[in-house]
Amino acid sequence: MEVLLDSNFLLTCIKQKIDFFEDTKLMGIRIIIPKQILNELKILEQRSNSNARIALKLLKEEDFREIDLQDSKTDRAIIKFAKKNPSVIIATLDKEIQDKTKNKKLIIRGKKKLEII
């Protein structure tokens, strides 16, 4: 199984001190992060976003699969990717992406626990 992480999900995990790498490993899930999300984090880091800085540092230390969604509109690209890859779990807090994808979702339950629904 694989899970695609969106930037808002990543940043929320950092803010709430959720170790998404450890939790997903325990679930037997491999992480996918789009190149576009990494670019968003780099832009936020340049704007002095400490959570983005922490996320990028953590990502350098962990193993994940990087993909290129080949679209300048990240949300639209995630929706397209999800439709083409129905077995991939989507980790996002974006309501539009959640509503427009039928894939399973990785959510944050009770501010500390990750859960697949």
Biopython code that builds the backbone (N, CA, C, O; Angstrom):
import numpy as np
from Bio.PDB.StructureBuilder import StructureBuilder

atoms = [
    (1, "MET", "N", (0.837, -1.189, 0.000)),
    (1, "MET", "CA", (0.000, 0.000, 0.000)),
    (1, "MET", "C", (0.879, 1.248, 0.000)),
    (1, "MET", "O", (1.995, 1.254, 0.519)),
    (2, "GLU", "N", (0.334, 2.299, -0.600)),
    (2, "GLU", "CA", (1.029, 3.581, -0.634)),
    (2, "GLU", "C", (0.064, 4.694, -0.252)),
    (2, "GLU", "O", (-1.147, 4.586, -0.445)),
    (3, "VAL", "N", (0.634, 5.772, 0.297)),
    (3, "VAL", "CA", (-0.154, 6.945, 0.667)),
    (3, "VAL", "C", (0.516, 8.182, 0.089)),
    (3, "VAL", "O", (1.727, 8.359, 0.225)),
    (4, "LEU", "N", (-0.265, 9.031, -0.550)),
    (4, "LEU", "CA", (0.218, 10.299, -1.091)),
    (4, "LEU", "C", (-0.060, 11.389, -0.062)),
    (4, "LEU", "O", (-1.205, 11.594, 0.342)),
    (5, "LEU", "N", (0.996, 12.088, 0.360)),
    (5, "LEU", "CA", (0.849, 13.131, 1.370)),
    (5, "LEU", "C", (0.772, 14.508, 0.734)),
    (5, "LEU", "O", (1.586, 14.852, -0.123)),
    (6, "ASP", "N", (-0.206, 15.292, 1.156)),
    (6, "ASP", "CA", (-0.376, 16.672, 0.722)),
    (6, "ASP", "C", (0.340, 17.582, 1.728)),
    (6, "ASP", "O", (0.598, 17.181, 2.863)),
    (7, "SER", "N", (0.651, 18.792, 1.306)),
    (7, "SER", "CA", (1.418, 19.705, 2.167)),
    (7, "SER", "C", (0.667, 20.057, 3.450)),
    (7, "SER", "O", (1.276, 20.123, 4.517)),
    (8, "ASN", "N", (-0.636, 20.283, 3.364)),
    (8, "ASN", "CA", (-1.365, 20.647, 4.579)),
    (8, "ASN", "C", (-1.373, 19.502, 5.595)),
    (8, "ASN", "O", (-1.335, 19.739, 6.802)),
    (9, "PHE", "N", (-1.422, 18.280, 5.109)),
    (9, "PHE", "CA", (-1.369, 17.123, 5.992)),
    (9, "PHE", "C", (0.002, 17.029, 6.669)),
    (9, "PHE", "O", (0.096, 16.828, 7.879)),
    (10, "LEU", "N", (1.049, 17.177, 5.877)),
    (10, "LEU", "CA", (2.420, 17.148, 6.404)),
    (10, "LEU", "C", (2.623, 18.212, 7.481)),
    (10, "LEU", "O", (3.125, 17.923, 8.567)),
    (11, "LEU", "N", (2.227, 19.445, 7.165)),
    (11, "LEU", "CA", (2.436, 20.554, 8.102)),
    (11, "LEU", "C", (1.626, 20.382, 9.384)),
    (11, "LEU", "O", (2.085, 20.744, 10.467)),
    (12, "THR", "N", (0.427, 19.832, 9.257)),
    (12, "THR", "CA", (-0.390, 19.590, 10.446)),
    (12, "THR", "C", (0.235, 18.505, 11.317)),
    (12, "THR", "O", (0.233, 18.613, 12.543)),
    (13, "CYS", "N", (0.768, 17.462, 10.687)),
    (13, "CYS", "CA", (1.462, 16.422, 11.458)),
    (13, "CYS", "C", (2.648, 17.008, 12.215)),
    (13, "CYS", "O", (2.869, 16.673, 13.378)),
    (14, "ILE", "N", (3.410, 17.877, 11.566)),
    (14, "ILE", "CA", (4.553, 18.519, 12.223)),
    (14, "ILE", "C", (4.059, 19.365, 13.394)),
    (14, "ILE", "O", (4.600, 19.286, 14.497)),
    (15, "LYS", "N", (3.039, 20.167, 13.151)),
    (15, "LYS", "CA", (2.501, 21.056, 14.189)),
    (15, "LYS", "C", (1.995, 20.270, 15.399)),
    (15, "LYS", "O", (2.181, 20.685, 16.543)),
    (16, "GLN", "N", (1.354, 19.134, 15.135)),
    (16, "GLN", "CA", (0.773, 18.337, 16.219)),
    (16, "GLN", "C", (1.726, 17.243, 16.714)),
    (16, "GLN", "O", (1.343, 16.397, 17.521)),
    (17, "LYS", "N", (2.970, 17.270, 16.222)),
    (17, "LYS", "CA", (4.007, 16.326, 16.644)),
    (17, "LYS", "C", (3.600, 14.873, 16.427)),
    (17, "LYS", "O", (3.764, 14.027, 17.307)),
    (18, "ILE", "N", (3.066, 14.601, 15.235)),
    (18, "ILE", "CA", (2.707, 13.242, 14.838)),
    (18, "ILE", "C", (3.827, 12.718, 13.943)),
    (18, "ILE", "O", (4.173, 13.351, 12.945)),
    (19, "ASP", "N", (4.388, 11.578, 14.293)),
    (19, "ASP", "CA", (5.460, 10.976, 13.504)),
    (19, "ASP", "C", (4.821, 10.139, 12.399)),
    (19, "ASP", "O", (4.653, 8.928, 12.545)),
    (20, "PHE", "N", (4.464, 10.798, 11.286)),
    (20, "PHE", "CA", (3.754, 10.113, 10.206)),
    (20, "PHE", "C", (4.603, 9.034, 9.550)),
    (20, "PHE", "O", (4.057, 8.048, 9.055)),
    (21, "PHE", "N", (5.942, 9.195, 9.531)),
    (21, "PHE", "CA", (6.795, 8.152, 8.958)),
    (21, "PHE", "C", (6.711, 6.879, 9.792)),
    (21, "PHE", "O", (6.524, 5.790, 9.250)),
    (22, "GLU", "N", (6.847, 7.012, 11.094)),
    (22, "GLU", "CA", (6.788, 5.847, 11.975)),
    (22, "GLU", "C", (5.406, 5.204, 11.928)),
    (22, "GLU", "O", (5.287, 3.983, 11.827)),
    (23, "ASP", "N", (4.368, 6.025, 12.000)),
    (23, "ASP", "CA", (3.001, 5.494, 12.000)),
    (23, "ASP", "C", (2.681, 4.754, 10.705)),
    (23, "ASP", "O", (2.071, 3.686, 10.738)),
    (24, "THR", "N", (3.089, 5.315, 9.558)),
    (24, "THR", "CA", (2.793, 4.654, 8.281)),
    (24, "THR", "C", (3.621, 3.373, 8.126)),
    (24, "THR", "O", (3.140, 2.393, 7.557)),
    (25, "LYS", "N", (4.855, 3.377, 8.626)),
    (25, "LYS", "CA", (5.666, 2.147, 8.589)),
    (25, "LYS", "C", (4.976, 1.039, 9.368)),
    (25, "LYS", "O", (4.928, -0.106, 8.917)),
    (26, "LEU", "N", (4.441, 1.378, 10.539)),
    (26, "LEU", "CA", (3.741, 0.387, 11.355)),
    (26, "LEU", "C", (2.490, -0.143, 10.649)),
    (26, "LEU", "O", (2.089, -1.286, 10.869)),
    (27, "MET", "N", (1.880, 0.683, 9.805)),
    (27, "MET", "CA", (0.697, 0.272, 9.052)),
    (27, "MET", "C", (1.077, -0.488, 7.776)),
    (27, "MET", "O", (0.205, -1.019, 7.088)),
    (28, "GLY", "N", (2.364, -0.540, 7.464)),
    (28, "GLY", "CA", (2.813, -1.206, 6.250)),
    (28, "GLY", "C", (2.565, -0.385, 4.992)),
    (28, "GLY", "O", (2.319, -0.937, 3.919)),
    (29, "ILE", "N", (2.629, 0.937, 5.130)),
    (29, "ILE", "CA", (2.330, 1.846, 4.027)),
    (29, "ILE", "C", (3.587, 2.606, 3.619)),
    (29, "ILE", "O", (4.333, 3.092, 4.469)),
    (30, "ARG", "N", (3.813, 2.702, 2.319)),
    (30, "ARG", "CA", (4.932, 3.486, 1.791)),
    (30, "ARG", "C", (4.435, 4.890, 1.427)),
    (30, "ARG", "O", (3.334, 5.046, 0.899)),
    (31, "ILE", "N", (5.245, 5.898, 1.709)),
    (31, "ILE", "CA", (4.858, 7.295, 1.485)),
    (31, "ILE", "C", (5.262, 7.756, 0.083)),
    (31, "ILE", "O", (6.363, 7.478, -0.393)),
    (32, "ILE", "N", (4.340, 8.464, -0.555)),
    (32, "ILE", "CA", (4.584, 9.131, -1.838)),
    (32, "ILE", "C", (4.445, 10.627, -1.587)),
    (32, "ILE", "O", (3.472, 11.072, -0.978)),
    (33, "ILE", "N", (5.424, 11.407, -2.060)),
    (33, "ILE", "CA", (5.322, 12.858, -1.948)),
    (33, "ILE", "C", (5.586, 13.455, -3.329)),
    (33, "ILE", "O", (6.659, 13.258, -3.900)),
    (34, "PRO", "N", (4.608, 14.184, -3.862)),
    (34, "PRO", "CA", (4.815, 14.828, -5.163)),
    (34, "PRO", "C", (5.885, 15.915, -5.103)),
    (34, "PRO", "O", (6.035, 16.611, -4.098)),
    (35, "LYS", "N", (6.613, 16.040, -6.188)),
    (35, "LYS", "CA", (7.629, 17.083, -6.319)),
    (35, "LYS", "C", (7.008, 18.458, -6.071)),
    (35, "LYS", "O", (7.658, 19.336, -5.504)),
    (36, "GLN", "N", (5.774, 18.647, -6.483)),
    (36, "GLN", "CA", (5.079, 19.917, -6.307)),
    (36, "GLN", "C", (4.887, 20.242, -4.821)),
    (36, "GLN", "O", (4.952, 21.405, -4.424)),
    (37, "ILE", "N", (4.653, 19.219, -4.012)),
    (37, "ILE", "CA", (4.496, 19.416, -2.568)),
    (37, "ILE", "C", (5.837, 19.810, -1.950)),
    (37, "ILE", "O", (5.896, 20.693, -1.094)),
    (38, "LEU", "N", (6.908, 19.155, -2.385)),
    (38, "LEU", "CA", (8.239, 19.511, -1.893)),
    (38, "LEU", "C", (8.563, 20.963, -2.244)),
    (38, "LEU", "O", (9.144, 21.686, -1.435)),
    (39, "ASN", "N", (8.187, 21.386, -3.452)),
    (39, "ASN", "CA", (8.409, 22.778, -3.863)),
    (39, "ASN", "C", (7.598, 23.746, -2.996)),
    (39, "ASN", "O", (8.099, 24.804, -2.616)),
    (40, "GLU", "N", (6.350, 23.388, -2.682)),
    (40, "GLU", "CA", (5.524, 24.228, -1.802)),
    (40, "GLU", "C", (6.195, 24.385, -0.434)),
    (40, "GLU", "O", (6.237, 25.481, 0.125)),
    (41, "LEU", "N", (6.714, 23.285, 0.092)),
    (41, "LEU", "CA", (7.383, 23.333, 1.394)),
    (41, "LEU", "C", (8.629, 24.219, 1.348)),
    (41, "LEU", "O", (8.909, 24.948, 2.299)),
    (42, "LYS", "N", (9.373, 24.157, 0.248)),
    (42, "LYS", "CA", (10.567, 24.993, 0.110)),
    (42, "LYS", "C", (10.203, 26.476, 0.060)),
    (42, "LYS", "O", (10.904, 27.313, 0.630)),
    (43, "ILE", "N", (9.109, 26.795, -0.621)),
    (43, "ILE", "CA", (8.640, 28.188, -0.680)),
    (43, "ILE", "C", (8.226, 28.656, 0.721)),
    (43, "ILE", "O", (8.567, 29.764, 1.136)),
    (44, "LEU", "N", (7.497, 27.814, 1.439)),
    (44, "LEU", "CA", (7.079, 28.163, 2.805)),
    (44, "LEU", "C", (8.282, 28.320, 3.730)),
    (44, "LEU", "O", (8.302, 29.198, 4.593)),
    (45, "GLU", "N", (9.287, 27.457, 3.543)),
    (45, "GLU", "CA", (10.501, 27.557, 4.360)),
    (45, "GLU", "C", (11.193, 28.905, 4.132)),
    (45, "GLU", "O", (11.690, 29.517, 5.077)),
    (46, "GLN", "N", (11.223, 29.357, 2.895)),
    (46, "GLN", "CA", (11.838, 30.650, 2.582)),
    (46, "GLN", "C", (11.078, 31.805, 3.221)),
    (46, "GLN", "O", (11.637, 32.879, 3.444)),
    (47, "ARG", "N", (9.806, 31.578, 3.512)),
    (47, "ARG", "CA", (8.989, 32.603, 4.168)),
    (47, "ARG", "C", (9.021, 32.456, 5.688)),
    (47, "ARG", "O", (8.145, 32.954, 6.395)),
    (48, "SER", "N", (10.039, 31.767, 6.167)),
    (48, "SER", "CA", (10.270, 31.565, 7.606)),
    (48, "SER", "C", (9.198, 30.725, 8.290)),
    (48, "SER", "O", (8.879, 30.955, 9.456)),
    (49, "ASN", "N", (8.644, 29.756, 7.576)),
    (49, "ASN", "CA", (7.682, 28.836, 8.177)),
    (49, "ASN", "C", (8.474, 27.714, 8.852)),
    (49, "ASN", "O", (9.061, 26.871, 8.174)),
    (50, "SER", "N", (8.489, 27.707, 10.171)),
    (50, "SER", "CA", (9.302, 26.735, 10.907)),
    (50, "SER", "C", (8.800, 25.303, 10.714)),
    (50, "SER", "O", (9.603, 24.370, 10.696)),
    (51, "ASN", "N", (7.484, 25.112, 10.570)),
    (51, "ASN", "CA", (6.964, 23.765, 10.351)),
    (51, "ASN", "C", (7.421, 23.222, 8.996)),
    (51, "ASN", "O", (7.716, 22.033, 8.877)),
    (52, "ALA", "N", (7.481, 24.073, 7.985)),
    (52, "ALA", "CA", (7.979, 23.648, 6.676)),
    (52, "ALA", "C", (9.450, 23.276, 6.764)),
    (52, "ALA", "O", (9.882, 22.298, 6.153)),
    (53, "ARG", "N", (10.217, 24.041, 7.513)),
    (53, "ARG", "CA", (11.641, 23.750, 7.697)),
    (53, "ARG", "C", (11.817, 22.385, 8.365)),
    (53, "ARG", "O", (12.648, 21.582, 7.940)),
    (54, "ILE", "N", (11.037, 22.130, 9.404)),
    (54, "ILE", "CA", (11.102, 20.848, 10.109)),
    (54, "ILE", "C", (10.693, 19.708, 9.174)),
    (54, "ILE", "O", (11.328, 18.653, 9.159)),
    (55, "ALA", "N", (9.635, 19.923, 8.397)),
    (55, "ALA", "CA", (9.165, 18.893, 7.461)),
    (55, "ALA", "C", (10.247, 18.551, 6.450)),
    (55, "ALA", "O", (10.500, 17.373, 6.195)),
    (56, "LEU", "N", (10.883, 19.548, 5.875)),
    (56, "LEU", "CA", (11.935, 19.307, 4.889)),
    (56, "LEU", "C", (13.129, 18.587, 5.514)),
    (56, "LEU", "O", (13.720, 17.706, 4.889)),
    (57, "LYS", "N", (13.479, 18.955, 6.729)),
    (57, "LYS", "CA", (14.585, 18.293, 7.418)),
    (57, "LYS", "C", (14.251, 16.820, 7.662)),
    (57, "LYS", "O", (15.086, 15.940, 7.452)),
    (58, "LEU", "N", (13.036, 16.571, 8.104)),
    (58, "LEU", "CA", (12.594, 15.210, 8.360)),
    (58, "LEU", "C", (12.572, 14.387, 7.064)),
    (58, "LEU", "O", (12.957, 13.218, 7.056)),
    (59, "LEU", "N", (12.123, 15.001, 5.986)),
    (59, "LEU", "CA", (12.045, 14.299, 4.708)),
    (59, "LEU", "C", (13.424, 13.898, 4.192)),
    (59, "LEU", "O", (13.559, 12.874, 3.523)),
    (60, "LYS", "N", (14.445, 14.694, 4.496)),
    (60, "LYS", "CA", (15.808, 14.363, 4.078)),
    (60, "LYS", "C", (16.317, 13.104, 4.767)),
    (60, "LYS", "O", (17.182, 12.407, 4.238)),
    (61, "GLU", "N", (15.781, 12.816, 5.943)),
    (61, "GLU", "CA", (16.244, 11.686, 6.745)),
    (61, "GLU", "C", (15.453, 10.407, 6.500)),
    (61, "GLU", "O", (15.860, 9.335, 6.948)),
    (62, "GLU", "N", (14.347, 10.504, 5.805)),
    (62, "GLU", "CA", (13.455, 9.348, 5.657)),
    (62, "GLU", "C", (13.361, 8.887, 4.202)),
    (62, "GLU", "O", (13.746, 9.601, 3.276)),
    (63, "ASP", "N", (12.844, 7.687, 4.034)),
    (63, "ASP", "CA", (12.681, 7.093, 2.715)),
    (63, "ASP", "C", (11.240, 7.298, 2.240)),
    (63, "ASP", "O", (10.289, 6.943, 2.935)),
    (64, "PHE", "N", (11.100, 7.864, 1.067)),
    (64, "PHE", "CA", (9.781, 8.024, 0.455)),
    (64, "PHE", "C", (9.961, 8.020, -1.058)),
    (64, "PHE", "O", (11.071, 8.182, -1.566)),
    (65, "ARG", "N", (8.854, 7.833, -1.766)),
    (65, "ARG", "CA", (8.897, 7.856, -3.232)),
    (65, "ARG", "C", (8.450, 9.233, -3.699)),
    (65, "ARG", "O", (7.351, 9.683, -3.375)),
    (66, "GLU", "N", (9.309, 9.895, -4.461)),
    (66, "GLU", "CA", (8.978, 11.207, -5.022)),
    (66, "GLU", "C", (8.432, 11.008, -6.428)),
    (66, "GLU", "O", (8.992, 10.259, -7.229)),
    (67, "ILE", "N", (7.322, 11.698, -6.716)),
    (67, "ILE", "CA", (6.731, 11.628, -8.053)),
    (67, "ILE", "C", (6.531, 13.042, -8.592)),
    (67, "ILE", "O", (6.518, 14.016, -7.840)),
    (68, "ASP", "N", (6.377, 13.129, -9.891)),
    (68, "ASP", "CA", (6.075, 14.408, -10.534)),
    (68, "ASP", "C", (4.658, 14.314, -11.093)),
    (68, "ASP", "O", (4.384, 13.501, -11.976)),
    (69, "LEU", "N", (3.774, 15.137, -10.583)),
    (69, "LEU", "CA", (2.376, 15.114, -11.019)),
    (69, "LEU", "C", (2.165, 15.813, -12.363)),
    (69, "LEU", "O", (1.088, 15.720, -12.952)),
    (70, "GLN", "N", (3.176, 16.500, -12.838)),
    (70, "GLN", "CA", (3.180, 17.152, -14.151)),
    (70, "GLN", "C", (1.974, 18.068, -14.365)),
    (70, "GLN", "O", (1.308, 18.025, -15.400)),
    (71, "ASP", "N", (1.720, 18.890, -13.359)),
    (71, "ASP", "CA", (0.648, 19.874, -13.446)),
    (71, "ASP", "C", (1.000, 21.006, -12.488)),
    (71, "ASP", "O", (1.453, 20.757, -11.371)),
    (72, "SER", "N", (0.795, 22.233, -12.914)),
    (72, "SER", "CA", (1.133, 23.373, -12.056)),
    (72, "SER", "C", (0.111, 23.578, -10.937)),
    (72, "SER", "O", (0.416, 24.224, -9.934)),
    (73, "LYS", "N", (-1.078, 23.045, -11.097)),
    (73, "LYS", "CA", (-2.122, 23.134, -10.063)),
    (73, "LYS", "C", (-2.093, 21.853, -9.237)),
    (73, "LYS", "O", (-2.608, 20.819, -9.661)),
    (74, "THR", "N", (-1.495, 21.929, -8.067)),
    (74, "THR", "CA", (-1.240, 20.741, -7.264)),
    (74, "THR", "C", (-2.522, 20.005, -6.879)),
    (74, "THR", "O", (-2.583, 18.781, -6.994)),
    (75, "ASP", "N", (-3.539, 20.723, -6.427)),
    (75, "ASP", "CA", (-4.773, 20.060, -6.006)),
    (75, "ASP", "C", (-5.408, 19.295, -7.164)),
    (75, "ASP", "O", (-5.817, 18.146, -7.002)),
    (76, "ARG", "N", (-5.487, 19.920, -8.308)),
    (76, "ARG", "CA", (-6.057, 19.273, -9.500)),
    (76, "ARG", "C", (-5.233, 18.034, -9.869)),
    (76, "ARG", "O", (-5.787, 16.999, -10.237)),
    (77, "ALA", "N", (-3.920, 18.150, -9.769)),
    (77, "ALA", "CA", (-3.028, 17.034, -10.105)),
    (77, "ALA", "C", (-3.205, 15.872, -9.131)),
    (77, "ALA", "O", (-3.169, 14.712, -9.539)),
    (78, "ILE", "N", (-3.396, 16.174, -7.853)),
    (78, "ILE", "CA", (-3.616, 15.114, -6.862)),
    (78, "ILE", "C", (-4.926, 14.388, -7.169)),
    (78, "ILE", "O", (-4.990, 13.161, -7.081)),
    (79, "ILE", "N", (-5.954, 15.129, -7.523)),
    (79, "ILE", "CA", (-7.244, 14.526, -7.859)),
    (79, "ILE", "C", (-7.095, 13.605, -9.081)),
    (79, "ILE", "O", (-7.617, 12.491, -9.079)),
    (80, "LYS", "N", (-6.394, 14.059, -10.110)),
    (80, "LYS", "CA", (-6.157, 13.233, -11.310)),
    (80, "LYS", "C", (-5.373, 11.975, -10.950)),
    (80, "LYS", "O", (-5.715, 10.875, -11.385)),
    (81, "PHE", "N", (-4.314, 12.148, -10.148)),
    (81, "PHE", "CA", (-3.490, 11.012, -9.741)),
    (81, "PHE", "C", (-4.332, 10.001, -8.967)),
    (81, "PHE", "O", (-4.229, 8.796, -9.196)),
    (82, "ALA", "N", (-5.152, 10.488, -8.064)),
    (82, "ALA", "CA", (-5.993, 9.601, -7.251)),
    (82, "ALA", "C", (-6.955, 8.807, -8.127)),
    (82, "ALA", "O", (-7.169, 7.618, -7.892)),
    (83, "LYS", "N", (-7.534, 9.452, -9.131)),
    (83, "LYS", "CA", (-8.473, 8.758, -10.016)),
    (83, "LYS", "C", (-7.769, 7.691, -10.852)),
    (83, "LYS", "O", (-8.349, 6.642, -11.134)),
    (84, "LYS", "N", (-6.524, 7.951, -11.247)),
    (84, "LYS", "CA", (-5.752, 6.979, -12.034)),
    (84, "LYS", "C", (-5.174, 5.860, -11.165)),
    (84, "LYS", "O", (-4.829, 4.791, -11.670)),
    (85, "ASN", "N", (-5.071, 6.108, -9.869)),
    (85, "ASN", "CA", (-4.461, 5.159, -8.928)),
    (85, "ASN", "C", (-5.400, 4.923, -7.746)),
    (85, "ASN", "O", (-5.125, 5.394, -6.643)),
    (86, "PRO", "N", (-6.507, 4.200, -7.958)),
    (86, "PRO", "CA", (-7.517, 4.062, -6.900)),
    (86, "PRO", "C", (-7.049, 3.324, -5.651)),
    (86, "PRO", "O", (-7.693, 3.425, -4.607)),
    (87, "SER", "N", (-5.943, 2.586, -5.731)),
    (87, "SER", "CA", (-5.463, 1.870, -4.541)),
    (87, "SER", "C", (-4.599, 2.752, -3.636)),
    (87, "SER", "O", (-4.313, 2.374, -2.500)),
    (88, "VAL", "N", (-4.182, 3.924, -4.126)),
    (88, "VAL", "CA", (-3.351, 4.825, -3.334)),
    (88, "VAL", "C", (-4.228, 5.575, -2.325)),
    (88, "VAL", "O", (-5.275, 6.119, -2.676)),
    (89, "ILE", "N", (-3.786, 5.592, -1.092)),
    (89, "ILE", "CA", (-4.475, 6.313, -0.022)),
    (89, "ILE", "C", (-4.075, 7.781, -0.129)),
    (89, "ILE", "O", (-2.915, 8.089, -0.401)),
    (90, "ILE", "N", (-5.018, 8.679, 0.081)),
    (90, "ILE", "CA", (-4.757, 10.114, -0.007)),
    (90, "ILE", "C", (-4.772, 10.716, 1.396)),
    (90, "ILE", "O", (-5.730, 10.544, 2.150)),
    (91, "ALA", "N", (-3.689, 11.429, 1.731)),
    (91, "ALA", "CA", (-3.583, 12.099, 3.033)),
    (91, "ALA", "C", (-3.626, 13.599, 2.796)),
    (91, "ALA", "O", (-2.624, 14.212, 2.430)),
    (92, "THR", "N", (-4.794, 14.180, 3.009)),
    (92, "THR", "CA", (-4.975, 15.611, 2.814)),
    (92, "THR", "C", (-6.040, 16.122, 3.770)),
    (92, "THR", "O", (-6.918, 15.375, 4.203)),
    (93, "LEU", "N", (-5.950, 17.393, 4.090)),
    (93, "LEU", "CA", (-6.996, 18.039, 4.882)),
    (93, "LEU", "C", (-7.863, 18.917, 3.985)),
    (93, "LEU", "O", (-8.811, 19.550, 4.448)),
    (94, "ASP", "N", (-7.527, 18.948, 2.701)),
    (94, "ASP", "CA", (-8.232, 19.768, 1.723)),
    (94, "ASP", "C", (-9.588, 19.137, 1.400)),
    (94, "ASP", "O", (-9.654, 18.034, 0.858)),
    (95, "LYS", "N", (-10.659, 19.841, 1.736)),
    (95, "LYS", "CA", (-12.015, 19.327, 1.572)),
    (95, "LYS", "C", (-12.342, 19.029, 0.101)),
    (95, "LYS", "O", (-13.007, 18.036, -0.194)),
    (96, "GLU", "N", (-11.884, 19.875, -0.811)),
    (96, "GLU", "CA", (-12.159, 19.655, -2.232)),
    (96, "GLU", "C", (-11.526, 18.351, -2.718)),
    (96, "GLU", "O", (-12.165, 17.574, -3.428)),
    (97, "ILE", "N", (-10.275, 18.115, -2.335)),
    (97, "ILE", "CA", (-9.609, 16.873, -2.733)),
    (97, "ILE", "C", (-10.317, 15.678, -2.111)),
    (97, "ILE", "O", (-10.523, 14.664, -2.778)),
    (98, "GLN", "N", (-10.688, 15.788, -0.852)),
    (98, "GLN", "CA", (-11.396, 14.696, -0.186)),
    (98, "GLN", "C", (-12.716, 14.379, -0.886)),
    (98, "GLN", "O", (-13.059, 13.212, -1.077)),
    (99, "ASP", "N", (-13.454, 15.425, -1.267)),
    (99, "ASP", "CA", (-14.757, 15.240, -1.897)),
    (99, "ASP", "C", (-14.655, 14.685, -3.314)),
    (99, "ASP", "O", (-15.532, 13.941, -3.754)),
    (100, "LYS", "N", (-13.592, 15.042, -4.027)),
    (100, "LYS", "CA", (-13.468, 14.660, -5.439)),
    (100, "LYS", "C", (-12.699, 13.359, -5.663)),
    (100, "LYS", "O", (-12.520, 12.940, -6.806)),
    (101, "THR", "N", (-12.247, 12.721, -4.597)),
    (101, "THR", "CA", (-11.550, 11.443, -4.729)),
    (101, "THR", "C", (-12.292, 10.356, -3.965)),
    (101, "THR", "O", (-12.831, 10.591, -2.884)),
    (102, "LYS", "N", (-12.307, 9.173, -4.543)),
    (102, "LYS", "CA", (-12.985, 8.039, -3.903)),
    (102, "LYS", "C", (-12.004, 7.119, -3.190)),
    (102, "LYS", "O", (-12.402, 6.124, -2.583)),
    (103, "ASN", "N", (-10.732, 7.455, -3.265)),
    (103, "ASN", "CA", (-9.693, 6.658, -2.618)),
    (103, "ASN", "C", (-9.897, 6.663, -1.108)),
    (103, "ASN", "O", (-10.575, 7.529, -0.555)),
    (104, "LYS", "N", (-9.287, 5.666, -0.454)),
    (104, "LYS", "CA", (-9.265, 5.692, 1.004)),
    (104, "LYS", "C", (-8.478, 6.917, 1.430)),
    (104, "LYS", "O", (-7.621, 7.402, 0.691)),
    (105, "LYS", "N", (-8.769, 7.417, 2.623)),
    (105, "LYS", "CA", (-8.111, 8.619, 3.148)),
    (105, "LYS", "C", (-7.347, 8.292, 4.420)),
    (105, "LYS", "O", (-7.780, 7.466, 5.222)),
    (106, "LEU", "N", (-6.208, 8.947, 4.596)),
    (106, "LEU", "CA", (-5.472, 8.890, 5.849)),
    (106, "LEU", "C", (-5.815, 10.170, 6.583)),
    (106, "LEU", "O", (-5.566, 11.269, 6.088)),
    (107, "ILE", "N", (-6.388, 10.021, 7.767)),
    (107, "ILE", "CA", (-6.827, 11.196, 8.523)),
    (107, "ILE", "C", (-6.122, 11.250, 9.878)),
    (107, "ILE", "O", (-5.528, 10.273, 10.336)),
    (108, "ILE", "N", (-6.208, 12.412, 10.494)),
    (108, "ILE", "CA", (-5.687, 12.595, 11.851)),
    (108, "ILE", "C", (-6.875, 12.510, 12.796)),
    (108, "ILE", "O", (-7.802, 13.316, 12.723)),
    (109, "ARG", "N", (-6.834, 11.525, 13.682)),
    (109, "ARG", "CA", (-7.936, 11.308, 14.618)),
    (109, "ARG", "C", (-7.485, 11.760, 16.003)),
    (109, "ARG", "O", (-6.464, 11.292, 16.507)),
    (110, "GLY", "N", (-8.225, 12.650, 16.608)),
    (110, "GLY", "CA", (-7.938, 13.073, 17.975)),
    (110, "GLY", "C", (-6.619, 13.801, 18.144)),
    (110, "GLY", "O", (-6.021, 13.742, 19.218)),
    (111, "LYS", "N", (-6.155, 14.476, 17.124)),
    (111, "LYS", "CA", (-4.934, 15.295, 17.127)),
    (111, "LYS", "C", (-3.641, 14.517, 17.337)),
    (111, "LYS", "O", (-2.579, 15.133, 17.417)),
    (112, "LYS", "N", (-3.683, 13.215, 17.428)),
    (112, "LYS", "CA", (-2.441, 12.463, 17.666)),
    (112, "LYS", "C", (-2.340, 11.158, 16.889)),
    (112, "LYS", "O", (-1.238, 10.632, 16.734)),
    (113, "LYS", "N", (-3.453, 10.614, 16.395)),
    (113, "LYS", "CA", (-3.451, 9.288, 15.809)),
    (113, "LYS", "C", (-3.832, 9.345, 14.338)),
    (113, "LYS", "O", (-4.769, 10.044, 13.953)),
    (114, "LEU", "N", (-3.090, 8.597, 13.515)),
    (114, "LEU", "CA", (-3.421, 8.492, 12.099)),
    (114, "LEU", "C", (-4.339, 7.286, 11.904)),
    (114, "LEU", "O", (-4.170, 6.242, 12.533)),
    (115, "GLU", "N", (-5.321, 7.466, 11.009)),
    (115, "GLU", "CA", (-6.290, 6.406, 10.774)),
    (115, "GLU", "C", (-6.702, 6.407, 9.311)),
    (115, "GLU", "O", (-6.862, 7.467, 8.706)),
    (116, "ILE", "N", (-6.873, 5.229, 8.748)),
    (116, "ILE", "CA", (-7.338, 5.110, 7.361)),
    (116, "ILE", "C", (-8.843, 4.910, 7.365)),
    (116, "ILE", "O", (-9.360, 4.041, 8.067)),
    (117, "ILE", "N", (-9.544, 5.717, 6.577)),
    (117, "ILE", "CA", (-11.001, 5.552, 6.463)),
    (117, "ILE", "C", (-11.380, 5.354, 5.004)),
    (117, "ILE", "O", (-12.560, 5.195, 4.689)),
]
sb = StructureBuilder()
sb.init_structure("model")
sb.init_model(0)
sb.init_chain("A")
sb.init_seg("    ")
for serial, (resi, resn, name, xyz) in enumerate(atoms, 1):
    if name == "N":
        sb.init_residue(resn, " ", resi, " ")
    sb.init_atom(name, np.array(xyz, "f"), 0.0, 1.0, " ", f" {name:<3s}", serial, name[0])
structure = sb.get_structure()
